[in-house]
Amino acid sequence: MAVPKVLGIETEYGIALRGGDPNPIAASSILINAYVQHLHRQVGWDFEDESPGRDARGSSRADSRPPEVETHLVNAVLTNGARYYVDHAHPEYSSPECRDALSALTYDRAGEVILQRSMEYASTMLPGDAHIAIYKNNSDGKGNSYGCHENYLMDRSIPFATIVRRIIPFFVSRQLFTGSGKIGSEIPGGDPAAFQITQRADFFEEEVGLETTLKRPIVNTRDEPHSDSQKYRRLHVICGDANLAEVATFLKLGATAITLALIEDDVRGGRDIDLAAPVAAMRHVSSDTTLRSALALDDGTTMSALDIQWEYLGLAKKWADEFGFDAVGGDTVGQMILERWETVLAALETDPMSLGDQLDWVAKYRLLDAYRERNEMQWSNARLRAMDIQYHDLRAATSLFHRMPMETLVPESDVVHAVTEPPRDTRAYFRGKCLQKWGSSVAAANWDSIVFDLGGDPLRRVPMMEPLRGTAAHVDTLLESCATPAELLEKLGA
């Protein structure tokens, strides 16, 4: 049986400081400091178990520790269990561990609210008319890309080569619903006036690899499980776009979680799908707004990206019939994923533009194309390019996305609750509640441990190697019974 697909999203946001020092690292630090200063006490990140250079294929680079500059920048753990920090000159929000795609969507949306509040707080710290603008996108249109990464818990016993072979066609073809859209190409020699489905496809050069900023691979091999490494791996997915549309985010997470579960359970169809040239196919899918182009397979045949997605949906239904939905959070969410997956694919096949209230790339295309035709512009017009960026603006007064009638899946009250409260059904609950109750005694925390400082005693580390322990069901009674962190540590035997 597939292991539970505990999952979450890390988003690097675009940032611009208007009327002040244009240094993005300084602007990101101001932004995050402004937010954490509103907390009772900032709890820093513990880098003890960080090894970004460890490779799932068995090797480990000499520079496997985090860069020293990164460990000295503002880096906070929040009471909702998330991490909020400066990464590669961008503010990054890493959601807490979530049990299902709907919860992960809620906490991704909570990240947007946190960034919006951060802009508001930062405005009081900046001189004159200076202000910070934040964009939930993946490209500045000038050849620079920043990531939106997904993470999924997987069974360590599944050979990594098996995961790679079976997931690549899914990643290439899922762009049809995960893309955020953009004008132009950022590949040398690409068509500067074309509209693409995704923002990230231009930046991928390898099928498999360790890098995340250079020679980016479709499948990333970083091997940091942040859990029991004998039992689990964390699949670090870097090939997706940052989405504002809730349906797109939900389907991106949900369809991927089910696909990984069916790979673990070795559910197969009548044929294996192996793309002849996955990197080229990635870019081809992104640049084909007709959704009809044929992709070459290793066996000499061809399939469209839509055809490939229908194949995966068929496997997903077969998997659900045989194994149920426990691995992806239960029947309600699992059935919701399958139904949405099918209705979106059907609409993409018959009338893609009908998905303007569900998918980012369609919403953006409809908006820009209508403006272009009304004003008799070419796609290369500078005003259209500005609107392309403005779609992703998180400022309510200037955001184009927030003016559009988009379908929502989670109540706004749930999003606001998730800004400060952790998920109840993963270890993030224990992390978040310890910060709420004893933040002044927490020296640092990371995904798989919390470090307490009780004063005169040595620092005490509480390991959290099981992502589904430390839930409300496991620890609520324990936390309520302890008046002090010392009492908690005594009962835990830490």
N, C-alpha and C positions, 0 to 999 in steps of 0.2 A: 504493500500500500504506500502511496505517495505520502511524504511527510507534510504536515500542515504548511501551507504557503504563507508564512509570516512575511510581511512585505512593507515597503515604504518608499518614499521619494525624496531625493536630494535635489534641490534647485539652486543653481547659481543665477542670481538676478543681474540684469544689466543695470548699470548705475551711471548717473551723470550729475555733477555738482554745478549748478548754474550760478554764475556770479561769484565764484570763489576758486580756491585751489583745485585745478582739474585732476589732481592725482587720485586715481580711483581707490587706491589702498587707503589713503587718508579719508576719503569720503565714506568708504565702507566702514571704517573704524568709527567715525563720527556717528553714522547711522545706528550701528549696533550698540555702541556705548549709550546713545540716547535712550534706547529701549531698555537695556539692562539696568540703567540707573533708576528706572521706575520699579524695579524689583526690590524686594526687601534686602537681598544680598545676592551678589553675583557668585555663582558656583562655576569654577573653571572646568575645562575638559581635561581628562586624564589620558595622556598619550602613551601610557605604558604598553598597551597591546597593539599599537598602530604599526603595521608593516605593509605599506602600500606597494612595496617592491616584490612581495611574495607572489609567485606565479602558480596558477592552478596546474600547469604542466610539469611542475616539480622543481623548478629552479628558484633562486632568490637572488635579487640584485644586491650589490654592495650598498647601494643607497636606499635600502629598504625602510629606513626610518623616515618619519616626516621631516621636511625641510625645517631647519632651525628657525627661519623667519616665520614659518607658519605657527610654530609653537609659541611664539612671542606676541602674536596678534590677538586681538580680542576674540574670545572663544568661550561661549557660555552654554550651560545646560539649563533648559527651561522647565518650569513646573508641569508642563504638559508632556514631558519626557523627550522633547526635541533638542537638537543641537543648533545653535545660531552663531555663526562665526564668519571671519574673513577668509576666503579661499581664492587664491589666484587673482587677487585684486577685485573680487566680487563678494557681495554679501551672500552667504549661503544659508538656507534653512533646510535642515535634514529632519524630516518628520520622525516621530516615534515609531516603534515597531507596531504594526497593525495586523489584526487577524484576518481581515478580508478587504476586498477592493473598495467597498462602500466606506468603511472606516478610514482607509488610506486616502480616499478622495476627501473626506471630511477634514483630515489633518493637513492635507496639502492646501486646502482652502483656508484653513486656520493660519498657515504660513503667509498667505497673501494678506490677511488681516494684520498679522504681526508686522509685516513690511510696511503696510499703510500707516499703522500707528507709529512705527519707527520714523517715517518721514515727518509725521506731525510733531513728534517730540524733538527731532533734530532741528526743525525750523526755529525752535526757541534758542538753539545754541549757535546759530550761524549769524554772521553780521549782515546788517542791512537787508537787501532784497535777495540775498543768496538762499538757495533752496536745493534740495536733493530730489531728483526724479528717478523712479525705479520702474524697470520694464521686465515683465515676465516673458522673455524671448530667448533666443539662442544664437543670435547673430547681429552684429552691428552694421551689416551690409558692406563692410570694408575688408572682409576676409578674416575677421576675428570671430571665433565661436566660443561659447561657454555652455556648460552642460546642464541637462536635466537627467539625473541618473535614477534608475529604479533598482531595488534590491529584493531578492526573493530567496527564502530559505529552501535548500534542497538537500536531498539524501546524498551523503558523501560517497556511498557505495556505487552510485551510478557513474560509469566511466565518463570523464570529461569529454572525450572525443565523441561519445554518443550524443551528449547534450549539444555539442557544437554542430554536428551533422544535421540533427533533427530540428534545431531551433533557427538556423540561418534562414531558410526559406520563409519561415514565419516572420522573422524580424524584417526581412526585405519587403514582404507583402503587406504587413500591418500598417505601413506608412499611409495606406489609403484612409485610415481613420485616426491615426495618431498625429498626422502632420498639422503644423500651425500655419503653413503657407508663407511665401515670401516672393517679392519681385526680384528677378535677376539671378544670375549665377555667380558664385564666388570661386569658381574654378577658372584658372587662366585659360582664356580663349572661349569661355562659355558665353551664351547669349545674355547680354546684360538686361534685355528688356523682357525676358520670358517670366511667366509666373510659375512657381514651383509649388508642389504640394507640401514639402517639408523644408525646414530651415537647416537641418543637420546633414542631409545626404551628401552635400558638396564636400564635407570634411572627412569622409571615411576613405581610407587608403588600403586597409588590410582586412582579411577575413577574420583573423584571430590574432590577438596580441595583448600586451600588458599596458600599453600607453593609454592615456586619456586626453592628452593635449596635443600630441604630435603623432603622425602616422596612426590615426585612430582606427581601431578594429571594429568590425560589426559585433564580434563576441569578445568581450574583455576577459582576461584571464586572472585578474587580481584575486588572490586567494587569502582573504581576511574574513574568516567565518563569523567573527564576533560571537562565538558560541562554541560548543564542544566540537573541536575539529576532528575528532574521531567519528562523529555521527553526522555532522552537517557541513555543507558548504553554503556560501552566500553567492548567488549569481548576481554579479554587478553589471547592470545593463546600461550602456552609455549611448545607444543608438536612437533614442527617442527624442521628440520635441517636448518642450514645456508647453502645457496646455492651459488655457483659461476656460474652455468649454468643459462643463462637468461631465457630459456624456463621453467626450473624447478621453478624459482622464480615467473615468471608470472603466471604459472598454479597453483602453490600453493596459491597465492593471489586471482587470478580470480575465480577459482573453489570454494574456501572457501567463497568468497563474494557472489557468486550466491547461494550457499547452504544456507547461513544465510538469504538471502533475501527470498528464497522460504519457509524457516521455518517461517519467519515473516508473509508471505502471506498465510500460512497454505495450501500449495500445497502438496498433498499426492498421493501415488500410490495405488496399489491393496493390499499391505501388509506393515506393519511396520517392520523394521529391528531392533532387539534388540539382541546384543551379550550376550552370556551366561557368558563370563568371559573376559571383555574388556582388562584388563591389560595383561593377558596371551596372548590374541589375538594380542595385540600390538607387543609383543616380537616375537610371532610366525610369523607374517607377515614379520617382519624385517629379520628374519633368514632364510626365505624361498625364495631363489633366483629362484626357479622353478615357483613361483607365483601361484601354483595350490592347495596348501594345503587348506583343508576345515576348516572353523571356525564354532564352535557350536553356534547356536542361542537359544534364550529362549524357542522357540516353539518346540525344539527337532530336527529341520532341520539344515542343514549346507549350507554355501555359502563360496566361495573363496573371497579374497579381491577384485579381478577383478570383480567378479559378483556384489559385493556391489557397486563398483564404477560405473558400467554400470547402476545400479538402480538409483543412484543419478544423473547421466547424463540424464537419461530419465525424471526424475523429473525436472531437470534444463530446458530441452527443453519445457516441459509442462508449466513451470512457464513463460518462455520467450514468448511463444505463447499467454498466457493470460494477462501478465502484462508488457511485453516489457522489455527493458534494462535500463530504466532511473536510477534505484537504483544502478547500477554498472558502471555508467559513460556514457551510451549511446550505440547506435546500433553498432558503429564500434568496440569498445572494447568488448562489450558483445558478438557479433558474433565471434570475434577472440578467445575469451575464449572457447566458445562451440566447435568451429572447432578444436582448438588445443587439447582440452580435449578428443574429440572423436578420433582424429588421434593417440594420444599417447596411449590411451587404446587399440585401435586396434593393434598397434605395440607391445604393451606389451603382447597381447594375441597370436600373431603369430610369432614374432621375436624380443624379448626384446633387443637383442644386436644391432639391427639397430638404437637404440636411443642413441648411443654413442656420438652424437653431440648435444644432447638435455637434457639429464638427468645426473646428477652428478654421481649417483651410477653406472650407466652403463658405463660411460666414465672411471671411476676409475677402475672398474672391468676389463674392456677390457685391459687397460694399464697394470695393475698389473699381470693379468693372462698371457698376452703375454710375459712379462718379466720373470715370474715364469717358464713358459714352456721352454723358450729359454735357461734359465740358470739351468734348472732341479732342481728347488727349491721347498721346502714345503711352504705352506701358513704361517707357523710360522717363516720363515726366517726373521732375524732382518733387512736385507736390504729392504725387502718388507714393513715391518712396517715403516721404515724411509720414503719410497716413499709414503706410505699412508698419512703421515703428510705433506710431501712436496707437495702433490697435492694442498693443501690449502694455501701454502705460497703466500703472496701478493708481494714479491719481484720479479720483472720481470726476473731477471737473474737466479733465482733458482726455480720458480714456475713450477710445472708440468702441472697444468691446463692451463696456458697461452701458452703452447707449442702445445695445441691440437686445431684442427679445429672445434670449437664450433659454433653453430648457434647463431646469435645475433638478437635481436628484436628492440633495440634502437640505433640510431646513436651515435657514440662516441662524436660528437659535442654537442648533447643534454645532455650527461652525464657531460661533462666539464662545460656546462652552469649551470647545476643543482648544481655544487659545491658551487657556490656563489649566485645564484638567486633562490628565493622561487617559489613554484607552484603558478600559477595565479588564481586558482579556489578554494582555501580554505582560512581559516583565517591565514594560514602560510604566505600568501602574506603580510598582514598588519604587522605581526611580523617582517618579514625579511626586509621589506622596511623601517620600523621605525629604525631598527638597522643600515641600510645602510645610512639613511639620518641624523639621530640624535643619533647615537650610544653613543656619549659622555654624552647625557642627559638621557639615559636609565639605571636606577639603577639595574634592574633585569627583568627577564621575565620567564614565563612558558607557558604551553599549552593554558591556558584559561585567561591570563592577561598579561599586560605589566605595569611595574612600572617606572614612570618618576621622575627624580630628577632635579628640575629647580633651584636649588641653595638654596636661603633663604626660599622658601616655603616648606611646608610639602610634603612628597612623594605623588605622584598622581598615582592611579591605574586605568588603563583602562581595564574593563572586556571584555572578548571575549568568551562568553559562547555558541555561535552558530558556529559550525565548518565550515559552509558554508556562513558565513558573514565575511567581511574583505577581500573579494576577489578583484582582479583588477577591476572588473566591479563595485564593491561597492565603493572603496576608492581611485582609481587612481586620479580622479578629486580633491577630498579632499586633498590628499597628495601634489599634484602639486600646490594647492592654498595656502598652508601654508609655510611660510618662516622659522618659528621657532616651536619648540615643544609646546611652550606656546600658540601659535596661534592654533595649532592642538587641544590642550586640551580645549581651549575656545569653538571651534566649536563643539567639541564632548560633551561639557557640563560636562566634567570629573573634 
